[in-house]
Amino acid sequence: MKRILIFALLALGGLYAWSQPRYDMKNIVREQLNRGVVAIKQDNGNVIVSWRTLTSDGKGEPFDIYRNGVKLNDLPMTDGGTFFTDKKPLSGDVTYEVRGGGKDGSYILKADAPAGYLPIALKKPADGITPDGRTYTYSANDASVGDVDGDGQYEIILKWDPSNSHDNAHDGFTGNTIFDCYRLNGERLWRIDMGKNIRSGAHYTQFIVYDLDGDGRAEVMMKTADGTIDGKGKVIGNADADWRHGVNEAMAHFDKNRERAVKESRERERMRREREEMRKQDKRHDTGTKDKKGKKNSNRQWQRTPWPGVGFRSGKILEGPEYLTVFNGLTGEAMATVDYIPERGDMSGWGDEKANRSDRYLAAVGYFDGHKASAVFCRGYYTRTVVAAWDWDGKTLTNRWTFDTNDERWRSYAGQGNHNIRVADVDGDGRDEITYGSMAIDHDGTGLYNTGMGHGDAMHLTVFDPTSDKLQLWDCHENRRDGSELRDAATGKIIFQIKSGFDVGRCMAADIDPTNPGLEMWSSDSHGIRNIKGEQVLPAKAKKQMKAKQADSDAAAAANDNTALYYRGARVSTNFGIWWDGDLLRELLDHETVTKYDWQTGRTYPLIKFEGCRFNNGTKSNPCLSGDIIGDWREEVITRTEDSNELRIYVSTVPTGHRINCLMEDMPYRLSMATQNVGYNQPPHTGFYLGPDKSAVEFLK
């Protein structure tokens, strides 16, 4: 028997169980998942069946597998992974059933099912045209999951992003942001249209999908405005209001210059398609245009003459009411709407008058009383920061507390937020805290700590050290000073720091090397991969001294691509992590590809490429969603096809011998899944160490 050394197996024997943070799992209100059975065809003709191990399962829980009512396994499956390979599948539609643990589950595999993934046909919104005559199209974007009907299986809430969505720093009108809800069988339940008074872009509409009232069904919650249309077709606020700055001037300008505007719009669309095609071919984003000196422009943006009296603020929402709405997850109906906290007020109080600072939003979910989930909606992180916690009891939306850096007690906390947010019980009191970039907020809405290192684009909260149960945070900063640091998530104490004179826009943390204890960390300027002590981790076959020429080459590559670490001639992604191939190391997910880090050579190699698919948000290149959504403990990838006519849920078909509880039953992991779509997408992390390191117990396979 092969002996595999793994981390602690605690009270559940053959099951991996949770430790810190210290939630009272008997008292906490959380979703009740079903067995999550899924059957996937393989290219070789086999069918794999995968299912969840739940925390309610006993030690060595036996499972039996049935196909169309006929048992397939000779003996009950009591150890090893919850993973079965049917090497003699039948033709036609086949029903696979998993029995055991008091929660049986089944899955119908269609005769025409594709290999490797679950397909969901999408209903793409119609193309549109802005007030200034520019056409736009839609593509599937970020997603979240929640059990909206209480059957124990997740549904997908999908955001549709218009092709003219904008960063807050840019002017211009956008198409409406639209949301759909789909069952895994492809049935669409509803559509919500955010309306013209919610601008489209990564920093505007943050949406939360979670069971907030404890009725066993998830709600959907987000910022709304006049003209938002719910899933029942009802309009929120004033249906006729149009708060877009410069809209009348834009329409007048378009009417007078219709022919030119249409020509410009078509040219912009041609250039966009050309860049997309070049990206498919892995070429530089060069439109082929030239400047006055004959030099080629890279990724040139079409420029127009601004409208008289409008200027840089055209298309932005600078006034008008702002709301917060909780929607029924099953029907899409708006159940309650309140004024958004905080109000916009005087925009200069946020740092500028362009709505670039005032319209920076984040959202999250947390258990601040240790019992029931609360929603969190925020505003601002470059300067003033306001974080408001909300409770929903099924009838009334109530503000639990509000943290505001205009409060004299918390003025030093201003300007510390990231483009993302994380929530977990970092201090072990059974109640959640909010990690807001370089500072943290306690469960009662008071400041917990502030490192003063300011804004950043990425962070990772988990247990890094296999000998400890403490949560730590790997964070990076763009102030060209503080670089990246590992810190104690409860106190803010710095464990180690790698300073940098550059904007460190990306960082990543995952256990990718079994020769070092705990997780490894790296960033776009970390000068290699680091261990939990901050020491450089050299590949086993690497020479200790690196030639100056190689260092220069790495620096040149990094200057052209800040989405990865370039070190010793290798590119290591700083994007997403994913448990995919069945061992306890984590793989990397970036640009439609799962890659494996080779700790011998320091290079990565592809395990699978999702052909015909496209990740989202440009160079950020994140999937619609990735996490433990269905089947065993490994993580799935939800991505759109290139034409956005289909969602695909890719499921690992690699055998695994490890039996691990569904990661979504770990609270920090579940909460990080709820915020994955927020701002700059970050991968989910567990609230315990998950990796191959030796611990107190050995598992015999």
URGIPE-V672412 format. One record per residue. OMEGA is omega in degrees with one decimal (none if undefined). Layout:
OMEGA / OMEGA
This chain:
-178.2 / -179.7 / 179.4 / 180.0 / -176.5 / -178.5 / -169.4 / 179.6 / 169.0 / -167.5 / -174.2 / 175.4 / -177.6 / 178.9 / 173.6 / -175.8 / -172.7 / 176.2 / 175.1 / -1.1 / -170.7 / 173.6 / 171.7 / -171.7 / 176.3 / -175.6 / -173.4 / 179.5 / -177.6 / -177.4 / 179.1 / -174.7 / 174.8 / -174.7 / 175.0 / -177.6 / 175.4 / 176.4 / -174.9 / 175.0 / 172.7 / 179.9 / -178.0 / 178.2 / 177.1 / 173.9 / 174.9 / 176.3 / -175.9 / -177.9 / -176.9 / 160.4 / -175.5 / 179.8 / 177.4 / 179.4 / 179.6 / 177.5 / -179.8 / -178.2 / -179.8 / 176.9 / 174.3 / -176.2 / 179.7 / 174.1 / -175.9 / 176.1 / -178.9 / -178.5 / -176.0 / -177.4 / -178.9 / -179.5 / 177.8 / 178.4 / -175.8 / 176.8 / -175.2 / -175.7 / 173.7 / -168.6 / -177.1 / 178.4 / 174.9 / -175.6 / 177.6 / -176.2 / 178.2 / 173.9 / -178.7 / 176.6 / -175.9 / 176.0 / 174.6 / -178.2 / 174.7 / -179.8 / 178.5 / 175.8 / -179.2 / 177.3 / 176.8 / 178.2 / -179.2 / 178.8 / 177.5 / 177.9 / -178.2 / -178.5 / -177.1 / -179.6 / 178.0 / 178.6 / 169.9 / -175.0 / 172.4 / 178.9 / 173.6 / 179.2 / -176.6 / 174.6 / -175.0 / 175.6 / -179.3 / 174.5 / -179.7 / 178.7 / -177.7 / -179.9 / 178.7 / 170.3 / -179.2 / -179.5 / 176.2 / 178.4 / -179.2 / 171.1 / 176.9 / -173.9 / -175.7 / 179.9 / 172.2 / 178.9 / 174.9 / 177.8 / -172.0 / -177.7 / 174.8 / -179.3 / 178.8 / 178.0 / -177.0 / 164.3 / -177.0 / 171.8 / -170.6 / 175.6 / 171.8 / -176.0 / 176.8 / -176.9 / 178.6 / 175.1 / -171.0 / 163.3 / -177.6 / -177.4 / -174.8 / 174.2 / 178.7 / 177.0 / 178.5 / 169.5 / -178.9 / 169.5 / -175.6 / 178.7 / 173.7 / 172.2 / -178.3 / 165.9 / 179.5 / 176.6 / 175.9 / -179.9 / 175.8 / -175.9 / -178.8 / 174.0 / 175.3 / 178.3 / -175.9 / 176.7 / -173.6 / -178.2 / 167.7 / -178.3 / -178.5 / 179.6 / -173.3 / -173.2 / -174.5 / -173.7 / 173.7 / -174.6 / -178.6 / 176.3 / -174.7 / 174.7 / -173.5 / -178.5 / 175.4 / 179.7 / 178.9 / 179.9 / -175.4 / 170.6 / 174.0 / -174.9 / 178.8 / 177.5 / -179.2 / -178.1 / 173.9 / 176.3 / 173.8 / -178.3 / -177.0 / -175.0 / 176.3 / 179.7 / -180.0 / -178.0 / 174.1 / 178.0 / -177.0 / -176.7 / -175.5 / -176.2 / 175.8 / -174.5 / -179.4 / -177.6 / 176.5 / -174.9 / -179.4 / 177.1 / -179.2 / -179.6 / 177.9 / 178.2 / 179.7 / -179.4 / -178.4 / -174.8 / -173.3 / -175.7 / 179.8 / -178.4 / 178.9 / 179.1 / 179.1 / -179.5 / 178.8 / 179.7 / 177.3 / -179.9 / 177.5 / -179.8 / 178.7 / 179.1 / 179.5 / 178.2 / 178.1 / -179.3 / 178.3 / 178.7 / 177.4 / -176.6 / 178.7 / 176.7 / 175.3 / -177.6 / -176.5 / -176.7 / -178.4 / 178.3 / -178.8 / 176.5 / -175.4 / -179.7 / 178.4 / 179.9 / -178.7 / 174.7 / 177.2 / 176.5 / -176.4 / 177.0 / 178.5 / -177.7 / 178.0 / 174.8 / -178.3 / -179.3 / -179.6 / 174.9 / -176.6 / 175.0 / -168.5 / -174.6 / -177.3 / 176.0 / 179.6 / 178.7 / -174.3 / 179.8 / -179.1 / -178.2 / 177.7 / -174.9 / 169.8 / -173.1 / 171.4 / -177.1 / 172.0 / -175.2 / -177.8 / -174.8 / -175.7 / -178.3 / 175.7 / -177.2 / 178.3 / 178.3 / 178.1 / 175.3 / 179.4 / 174.7 / 2.6 / 173.8 / -178.7 / 179.9 / 177.3 / -175.0 / -179.3 / 177.7 / 177.8 / 175.7 / 174.3 / 178.9 / -177.0 / -174.3 / 175.9 / 178.6 / -175.1 / -176.3 / 173.7 / -172.7 / 171.2 / 178.4 / -177.9 / 175.1 / 177.6 / 176.1 / -172.4 / 173.6 / -179.3 / -175.7 / -174.1 / -176.3 / 172.4 / 174.8 / 179.7 / 175.8 / -167.1 / 174.3 / 173.3 / 171.4 / 177.4 / 179.5 / 177.4 / -179.9 / 176.4 / -180.0 / -177.8 / 176.9 / -174.9 / 174.9 / 177.5 / -178.2 / -178.1 / 179.8 / -172.6 / 175.8 / -173.3 / 177.1 / -179.6 / 176.4 / 177.6 / 175.3 / -175.7 / -179.7 / 169.2 / 171.9 / -175.7 / -178.0 / -170.3 / -177.5 / -178.9 / 179.9 / -179.6 / 175.1 / -175.4 / -172.7 / 176.2 / 171.2 / 179.4 / -172.7 / 177.6 / -178.0 / 175.8 / 173.8 / -173.5 / -176.2 / 172.8 / 178.9 / 178.7 / 179.2 / -171.3 / 169.7 / -179.8 / 171.6 / -173.8 / -178.0 / -176.2 / 178.0 / -179.8 / -179.7 / -177.9 / -175.3 / -177.9 / 177.3 / 175.9 / -179.9 / 179.2 / 174.3 / 179.8 / 179.5 / -179.4 / -177.7 / 171.0 / -171.1 / 174.7 / -174.2 / -175.5 / 174.8 / -175.3 / -175.8 / 179.6 / 172.3 / -176.6 / -171.8 / -177.8 / 178.8 / -176.5 / 174.1 / -178.1 / 173.6 / 176.7 / -175.4 / 173.9 / -171.3 / 176.1 / -168.9 / -177.9 / -175.9 / 178.8 / 179.9 / -170.1 / 173.8 / -179.9 / -179.4 / 169.5 / -177.8 / 174.0 / -174.4 / -179.0 / -173.4 / -175.2 / 180.0 / -177.9 / 177.3 / 167.9 / -177.1 / 174.6 / -177.7 / -177.5 / 174.4 / -179.1 / 169.2 / -179.5 / -172.2 / -177.7 / 169.9 / -176.0 / 177.3 / 177.8 / 174.7 / -176.7 / -175.8 / -176.6 / -178.1 / 177.4 / 179.3 / 174.2 / -177.9 / 169.8 / 179.9 / 175.1 / 178.0 / 179.2 / 177.4 / -179.9 / 179.7 / 179.7 / 178.9 / -176.5 / 173.7 / -173.8 / 174.3 / -178.0 / -178.9 / 174.9 / 178.3 / -179.7 / 173.1 / -175.1 / -176.2 / -178.0 / 174.2 / -177.0 / -179.0 / 178.4 / -179.6 / -179.0 / 179.8 / 179.1 / 178.0 / 177.8 / 179.1 / 177.4 / -179.3 / 179.1 / 178.7 / -179.9 / 179.5 / -179.7 / -177.1 / -179.2 / -179.1 / -177.5 / 170.1 / 172.7 / -175.9 / -179.8 / 176.1 / -178.5 / 174.5 / 178.5 / -174.8 / 173.5 / -173.9 / -175.0 / 168.2 / 179.5 / 170.7 / -169.1 / -164.7 / 172.8 / 172.7 / -175.4 / 171.2 / 178.5 / 177.2 / -178.7 / -176.8 / -175.2 / 175.4 / 173.8 / -175.0 / 169.0 / -179.9 / 179.3 / 176.6 / 176.6 / -176.6 / 175.2 / -175.2 / -177.2 / -179.3 / 177.6 / 176.5 / -174.4 / 172.3 / 179.1 / 174.0 / -177.3 / -174.2 / 177.8 / -176.9 / 180.0 / 172.6 / -168.2 / 166.2 / 170.6 / -176.9 / 177.3 / 169.3 / 176.2 / 175.0 / 173.2 / 177.0 / 174.4 / 179.0 / -179.2 / -170.6 / -177.3 / 178.7 / -175.9 / -169.3 / 178.6 / -174.0 / 177.6 / 176.6 / 173.3 / -178.5 / 176.9 / 169.7 / -176.3 / -179.3 / -179.8 / 174.8 / -177.0 / 165.3 / 175.5 / 174.8 / -179.8 / -178.2 / 179.1 / 175.3 / 177.6 / 179.8 / 174.5 / 177.3 / -175.8 / 176.2 / -174.8 / 177.8 / 174.1 / -175.7 / -179.5 / 174.8 / 172.5 / -169.2 / 177.9 / 177.9 / -179.1 / -179.4 / 177.3 / 173.0 / -179.5 / -178.7 / -177.1 / -178.3 / -170.4 / 176.0 / 175.2 / -172.6 / 177.2 / 179.6 / 176.6 / 177.1 / 179.1 / 175.5 / 177.9 / 177.7 / 175.4 / -177.0 / -170.9 / -172.2 / 178.2 / 176.9 / -174.4 / -174.8 / 174.0 / 180.0 / -179.0 / -179.4 / none
